[in-house]
Amino acid sequence: MTTKEKVQQEINEMPENLLEQVYSYIHSIKYRKNGKKKIHTFKLNGAFDNINIRQKAYE
């Protein structure tokens, strides 16, 4: 018996009032977004291209 068959068997044995919760759980797993977040950037127009930023930070 495969895992899918085991899950289907368990779902068939569940009471009707819990099926909506199971469906919402499966739906949330299936359509979960990637954990990637956008990194906020700044347009500095090359102001720090030729500067040692660490040295300036410690001054």
C-alpha positions as CSV (number, residue, x, y, z in Angstrom):
1,M,0.0,0.0,0.0
2,T,1.5,3.3,-1.0
3,T,1.4,6.5,1.0
4,K,-1.2,8.1,-1.3
5,E,-3.5,5.1,-0.7
6,K,-3.0,5.3,3.0
7,V,-3.8,9.0,3.0
8,Q,-6.9,8.4,0.9
9,Q,-8.0,5.7,3.3
10,E,-7.6,7.9,6.3
11,I,-9.6,10.7,4.6
12,N,-12.4,8.3,3.8
13,E,-12.6,7.3,7.4
14,M,-12.8,10.9,8.7
15,P,-16.0,12.6,9.8
16,E,-17.5,15.0,7.3
17,N,-17.0,18.1,9.5
18,L,-13.2,17.7,9.4
19,L,-12.9,17.4,5.7
20,E,-12.9,21.2,5.1
21,Q,-10.0,21.6,7.5
22,V,-8.0,18.8,5.7
23,Y,-8.7,20.4,2.4
24,S,-7.6,23.9,3.6
25,Y,-4.4,22.3,5.0
26,I,-3.6,20.5,1.8
27,H,-4.4,23.6,-0.3
28,S,-2.1,25.8,1.9
29,I,0.8,23.3,1.5
30,K,0.3,23.0,-2.3
31,Y,0.2,26.7,-3.0
32,R,2.8,27.9,-0.6
33,K,4.8,30.9,-1.8
34,N,8.6,30.8,-2.0
35,G,10.4,32.2,1.0
36,K,12.2,34.7,-1.1
37,K,11.9,38.3,-0.2
38,K,12.8,41.3,-2.3
39,I,15.8,43.2,-1.1
40,H,15.3,47.0,-1.0
41,T,17.9,48.8,-3.1
42,F,19.0,52.4,-3.3
43,K,20.2,54.3,-6.4
44,L,23.4,56.0,-5.3
45,N,24.7,56.8,-8.8
46,G,28.1,55.3,-8.2
47,A,28.8,57.5,-5.1
48,F,30.6,54.6,-3.3
49,D,32.3,52.9,-6.3
50,N,35.9,53.9,-5.5
51,I,35.7,54.3,-1.7
52,N,36.7,51.7,1.0
53,I,33.4,51.6,2.8
54,R,34.7,49.7,5.8
55,Q,37.4,52.3,6.4
56,K,34.9,55.1,6.2
57,A,32.5,53.3,8.5
58,Y,35.1,53.1,11.3
59,E,36.2,56.7,11.0
